[in-house]
Amino acid sequence: MKPTHLTGIVTVLGVMKARALKHKELKAWKIGFLSSILLWFFAGGLTGFLTFGKVGYYSICIRASMCLIGAIGFYFLRERKNPG
């Protein structure tokens, strides 16, 4: 994820907030999805920062497992909402 993509996400979230203040349609699922991308990006960066000094380049395995857990959670959440 490039920082330019993150600025785009923050921009979209800001536009959605402004639209909500004008009582326009608010897509809660989109806010949750974009916010989770930001959260996982910063969580991965923080995890890498904290673990690199202890385990070196193996710290990427910890971050990769975080991505896998997030993907599995998203899959099951989607399946629960749209069975079949």
LUMNUKE-538889 format. One record per residue: x, y, z of N, C-alpha, C in turn; residue number from 1; chain; residue in three letters. Coordinates in Angstrom, 3 decimals. Layout:
+----------+----------+----------+----------+----------+----------+----------+----------+----------+-----+-------+------+
!      nc1 !      nc2 !      nc3 !     cac1 !     cac2 !     cac3 !      cc1 !      cc2 !      cc3 !  nr ! kette ! rest !
+----------+----------+----------+----------+----------+----------+----------+----------+----------+-----+-------+------+
!        X !        Y !        Z !        X !        Y !        Z !        X !        Y !        Z ! NUM !     A !  ALA !
...
+----------+----------+----------+----------+----------+----------+----------+----------+----------+-----+-------+------+
END
This chain:
+----------+----------+----------+----------+----------+----------+----------+----------+----------+-----+-------+------+
!      nc1 !      nc2 !      nc3 !     cac1 !     cac2 !     cac3 !      cc1 !      cc2 !      cc3 !  nr ! kette ! rest !
+----------+----------+----------+----------+----------+----------+----------+----------+----------+-----+-------+------+
!    0.853 !   -1.173 !    0.000 !    0.000 !    0.000 !    0.000 !    0.893 !    1.228 !    0.000 !   1 !     A !  MET !
!    0.734 !    2.040 !   -0.997 !    1.532 !    3.258 !   -1.100 !    0.915 !    4.374 !   -0.260 !   2 !     A !  LYS !
!    1.740 !    5.264 !    0.228 !    1.193 !    6.405 !    0.968 !    0.210 !    7.233 !    0.146 !   3 !     A !  PRO !
!    0.406 !    7.288 !   -1.190 !   -0.534 !    8.053 !   -2.019 !   -1.917 !    7.421 !   -1.980 !   4 !     A !  THR !
!   -1.980 !    6.104 !   -1.891 !   -3.271 !    5.443 !   -1.771 !   -3.913 !    5.779 !   -0.430 !   5 !     A !  HIS !
!   -3.096 !    5.876 !    0.600 !   -3.624 !    6.229 !    1.919 !   -4.171 !    7.649 !    1.931 !   6 !     A !  LEU !
!   -3.518 !    8.557 !    1.244 !   -4.061 !    9.913 !    1.195 !   -5.380 !    9.928 !    0.443 !   7 !     A !  THR !
!   -5.513 !    9.084 !   -0.560 !   -6.782 !    8.963 !   -1.274 !   -7.880 !    8.438 !   -0.371 !   8 !     A !  GLY !
!   -7.547 !    7.456 !    0.461 !   -8.526 !    6.898 !    1.391 !   -8.958 !    7.960 !    2.397 !   9 !     A !  ILE !
!   -7.997 !    8.709 !    2.919 !   -8.325 !    9.760 !    3.878 !   -9.193 !   10.830 !    3.206 !  10 !     A !  VAL !
!   -8.908 !   11.145 !    1.950 !   -9.712 !   12.116 !    1.214 !  -11.145 !   11.630 !    1.052 !  11 !     A !  THR !
!  -11.298 !   10.374 !    0.662 !  -12.646 !    9.812 !    0.488 !  -13.405 !    9.816 !    1.816 !  12 !     A !  VAL !
!  -12.722 !    9.453 !    2.899 !  -13.377 !    9.483 !    4.212 !  -13.797 !   10.913 !    4.582 !  13 !     A !  LEU !
!  -12.977 !   11.887 !    4.263 !  -13.315 !   13.283 !    4.536 !  -14.516 !   13.752 !    3.722 !  14 !     A !  GLY !
!  -14.564 !   13.361 !    2.456 !  -15.707 !   13.715 !    1.609 !  -16.976 !   13.055 !    2.142 !  15 !     A !  VAL !
!  -16.875 !   11.804 !    2.555 !  -18.042 !   11.108 !    3.096 !  -18.526 !   11.771 !    4.390 !  16 !     A !  MET !
!  -17.595 !   12.228 !    5.207 !  -17.977 !   12.919 !    6.443 !  -18.688 !   14.231 !    6.125 !  17 !     A !  LYS !
!  -18.176 !   14.960 !    5.148 !  -18.808 !   16.216 !    4.749 !  -20.215 !   15.970 !    4.205 !  18 !     A !  ALA !
!  -20.369 !   14.918 !    3.421 !  -21.698 !   14.575 !    2.896 !  -22.647 !   14.203 !    4.027 !  19 !     A !  ARG !
!  -22.130 !   13.523 !    5.036 !  -22.971 !   13.136 !    6.178 !  -23.434 !   14.374 !    6.944 !  20 !     A !  ALA !
!  -22.567 !   15.385 !    7.027 !  -22.950 !   16.624 !    7.709 !  -24.046 !   17.375 !    6.960 !  21 !     A !  LEU !
!  -24.131 !   17.168 !    5.653 !  -25.191 !   17.780 !    4.842 !  -26.406 !   16.861 !    4.733 !  22 !     A !  LYS !
!  -26.429 !   15.817 !    5.551 !  -27.542 !   14.867 !    5.595 !  -27.745 !   14.133 !    4.272 !  23 !     A !  HIS !
!  -26.665 !   13.836 !    3.631 !  -26.730 !   13.036 !    2.409 !  -26.557 !   11.569 !    2.777 !  24 !     A !  LYS !
!  -26.651 !   10.732 !    1.774 !  -26.524 !    9.288 !    1.994 !  -25.147 !    8.948 !    2.565 !  25 !     A !  GLU !
!  -25.149 !    8.098 !    3.569 !  -23.912 !    7.677 !    4.219 !  -23.784 !    6.167 !    4.087 !  26 !     A !  LEU !
!  -22.711 !    5.718 !    3.517 !  -22.476 !    4.288 !    3.324 !  -21.580 !    3.788 !    4.451 !  27 !     A !  LYS !
!  -22.225 !    3.235 !    5.471 !  -21.488 !    2.798 !    6.660 !  -20.500 !    1.689 !    6.330 !  28 !     A !  ALA !
!  -20.865 !    0.797 !    5.418 !  -19.958 !   -0.309 !    5.079 !  -18.677 !    0.232 !    4.452 !  29 !     A !  TRP !
!  -18.807 !    1.286 !    3.657 !  -17.628 !    1.848 !    2.988 !  -16.714 !    2.533 !    3.999 !  30 !     A !  LYS !
!  -17.304 !    3.226 !    4.954 !  -16.506 !    3.864 !    6.007 !  -15.759 !    2.802 !    6.807 !  31 !     A !  ILE !
!  -16.453 !    1.730 !    7.153 !  -15.815 !    0.643 !    7.898 !  -14.688 !   -0.005 !    7.119 !  32 !     A !  GLY !
!  -14.920 !   -0.236 !    5.827 !  -13.912 !   -0.882 !    4.996 !  -12.669 !   -0.003 !    4.851 !  33 !     A !  PHE !
!  -12.877 !    1.275 !    4.528 !  -11.737 !    2.171 !    4.347 !  -11.000 !    2.410 !    5.662 !  34 !     A !  LEU !
!  -11.749 !    2.507 !    6.753 !  -11.108 !    2.681 !    8.060 !  -10.289 !    1.459 !    8.445 !  35 !     A !  SER !
!  -10.788 !    0.277 !    8.101 !  -10.038 !   -0.933 !    8.428 !   -8.742 !   -1.015 !    7.623 !  36 !     A !  SER !
!   -8.752 !   -0.525 !    6.384 !   -7.521 !   -0.491 !    5.591 !   -6.483 !    0.391 !    6.292 !  37 !     A !  ILE !
!   -6.920 !    1.570 !    6.739 !   -6.001 !    2.462 !    7.460 !   -5.491 !    1.819 !    8.745 !  38 !     A !  LEU !
!   -6.399 !    1.215 !    9.481 !   -6.026 !    0.569 !   10.739 !   -4.997 !   -0.526 !   10.512 !  39 !     A !  LEU !
!   -5.232 !   -1.400 !    9.545 !   -4.297 !   -2.500 !    9.273 !   -2.959 !   -1.985 !    8.762 !  40 !     A !  TRP !
!   -2.974 !   -0.899 !    7.978 !   -1.721 !   -0.333 !    7.487 !   -0.853 !    0.139 !    8.653 !  41 !     A !  PHE !
!   -1.453 !    0.909 !    9.560 !   -0.686 !    1.422 !   10.693 !   -0.329 !    0.317 !   11.678 !  42 !     A !  PHE !
!   -1.213 !   -0.661 !   11.856 !   -0.906 !   -1.794 !   12.738 !    0.272 !   -2.598 !   12.192 !  43 !     A !  ALA !
!    0.307 !   -2.788 !   10.882 !    1.432 !   -3.496 !   10.271 !    2.739 !   -2.741 !   10.405 !  44 !     A !  GLY !
!    2.677 !   -1.429 !   10.220 !    3.884 !   -0.608 !   10.375 !    4.394 !   -0.616 !   11.801 !  45 !     A !  GLY !
!    3.478 !   -0.490 !   12.751 !    3.867 !   -0.504 !   14.159 !    4.427 !   -1.871 !   14.564 !  46 !     A !  LEU !
!    3.779 !   -2.919 !   14.107 !    4.252 !   -4.272 !   14.410 !    5.650 !   -4.501 !   13.832 !  47 !     A !  THR !
!    5.857 !   -4.069 !   12.599 !    7.180 !   -4.203 !   11.990 !    8.236 !   -3.429 !   12.753 !  48 !     A !  GLY !
!    7.894 !   -2.234 !   13.176 !    8.825 !   -1.403 !   13.940 !    9.202 !   -2.072 !   15.267 !  49 !     A !  PHE !
!    8.190 !   -2.613 !   15.945 !    8.438 !   -3.204 !   17.265 !    9.136 !   -4.562 !   17.202 !  50 !     A !  LEU !
!    8.928 !   -5.311 !   16.131 !    9.476 !   -6.676 !   16.082 !   10.764 !   -6.805 !   15.277 !  51 !     A !  THR !
!   11.072 !   -5.845 !   14.427 !   12.255 !   -6.000 !   13.581 !   13.531 !   -6.100 !   14.403 !  52 !     A !  PHE !
!   13.644 !   -5.341 !   15.455 !   14.850 !   -5.383 !   16.286 !   15.049 !   -6.721 !   16.976 !  53 !     A !  GLY !
!   13.973 !   -7.454 !   17.206 !   14.060 !   -8.733 !   17.920 !   14.206 !   -9.926 !   16.996 !  54 !     A !  LYS !
!   13.486 !   -9.920 !   15.875 !   13.498 !  -11.111 !   15.011 !   13.998 !  -10.813 !   13.602 !  55 !     A !  VAL !
!   14.401 !   -9.586 !   13.337 !   14.950 !   -9.240 !   12.030 !   13.910 !   -9.323 !   10.927 !  56 !     A !  GLY !
!   14.359 !   -9.831 !    9.791 !   13.477 !   -9.870 !    8.629 !   12.341 !  -10.880 !    8.778 !  57 !     A !  TYR !
!   12.377 !  -11.725 !    9.794 !   11.264 !  -12.632 !   10.052 !   10.032 !  -11.878 !   10.547 !  58 !     A !  TYR !
!   10.212 !  -10.620 !   10.871 !    9.061 !   -9.819 !   11.313 !    8.015 !   -9.702 !   10.208 !  59 !     A !  SER !
!    8.443 !   -9.880 !    8.959 !    7.473 !   -9.847 !    7.860 !    6.466 !  -10.985 !    7.985 !  60 !     A !  ILE !
!    6.873 !  -12.096 !    8.577 !    5.954 !  -13.228 !    8.775 !    4.829 !  -12.851 !    9.733 !  61 !     A !  CYS !
!    5.146 !  -12.055 !   10.732 !    4.124 !  -11.613 !   11.678 !    3.113 !  -10.729 !   10.960 !  62 !     A !  ILE !
!    3.593 !   -9.810 !   10.144 !    2.688 !   -8.926 !    9.412 !    1.898 !   -9.678 !    8.363 !  63 !     A !  ARG !
!    2.529 !  -10.662 !    7.725 !    1.801 !  -11.474 !    6.741 !    0.699 !  -12.268 !    7.418 !  64 !     A !  ALA !
!    0.952 !  -12.770 !    8.616 !   -0.088 !  -13.508 !    9.335 !   -1.229 !  -12.574 !    9.741 !  65 !     A !  SER !
!   -0.913 !  -11.311 !   10.048 !   -1.965 !  -10.334 !   10.341 !   -2.859 !  -10.128 !    9.116 !  66 !     A !  MET !
!   -2.256 !  -10.055 !    7.948 !   -3.034 !   -9.910 !    6.710 !   -3.904 !  -11.140 !    6.467 !  67 !     A !  CYS !
!   -3.345 !  -12.307 !    6.717 !   -4.106 !  -13.543 !    6.542 !   -5.292 !  -13.601 !    7.494 !  68 !     A !  LEU !
!   -5.083 !  -13.238 !    8.741 !   -6.175 !  -13.225 !    9.723 !   -7.257 !  -12.227 !    9.294 !  69 !     A !  ILE !
!   -6.850 !  -11.074 !    8.818 !   -7.816 !  -10.085 !    8.344 !   -8.602 !  -10.578 !    7.144 !  70 !     A !  GLY !
!   -7.926 !  -11.246 !    6.210 !   -8.603 !  -11.770 !    5.024 !   -9.590 !  -12.875 !    5.396 !  71 !     A !  ALA !
!   -9.195 !  -13.747 !    6.294 !  -10.096 !  -14.822 !    6.735 !  -11.303 !  -14.230 !    7.456 !  72 !     A !  ILE !
!  -11.071 !  -13.243 !    8.309 !  -12.172 !  -12.588 !    9.005 !  -13.127 !  -11.916 !    8.033 !  73 !     A !  GLY !
!  -12.589 !  -11.245 !    7.019 !  -13.430 !  -10.593 !    6.016 !  -14.237 !  -11.625 !    5.242 !  74 !     A !  PHE !
!  -13.617 !  -12.747 !    4.891 !  -14.313 !  -13.806 !    4.155 !  -15.503 !  -14.320 !    4.950 !  75 !     A !  TYR !
!  -15.284 !  -14.624 !    6.229 !  -16.378 !  -15.151 !    7.047 !  -17.448 !  -14.102 !    7.313 !  76 !     A !  PHE !
!  -17.066 !  -12.860 !    7.447 !  -18.040 !  -11.791 !    7.620 !  -18.906 !  -11.662 !    6.372 !  77 !     A !  LEU !
!  -18.281 !  -11.724 !    5.223 !  -19.019 !  -11.631 !    3.962 !  -19.937 !  -12.830 !    3.763 !  78 !     A !  ARG !
!  -19.449 !  -14.019 !    4.113 !  -20.260 !  -15.222 !    3.962 !  -21.458 !  -15.201 !    4.911 !  79 !     A !  GLU !
!  -21.279 !  -14.624 !    6.081 !  -22.382 !  -14.559 !    7.043 !  -23.479 !  -13.622 !    6.534 !  80 !     A !  ARG !
!  -23.082 !  -12.545 !    5.855 !  -24.066 !  -11.603 !    5.337 !  -24.695 !  -12.086 !    4.041 !  81 !     A !  LYS !
!  -23.945 !  -12.828 !    3.234 !  -24.427 !  -13.316 !    1.934 !  -24.234 !  -14.825 !    1.845 !  82 !     A !  ASN !
!  -25.015 !  -15.625 !    2.557 !  -24.798 !  -17.077 !    2.517 !  -25.083 !  -17.638 !    1.126 !  83 !     A !  PRO !
!  -24.295 !  -18.636 !    0.780 !  -24.508 !  -19.325 !   -0.489 !  -23.663 !  -18.760 !   -1.527 !  84 !     A !  GLY !
+----------+----------+----------+----------+----------+----------+----------+----------+----------+-----+-------+------+
END
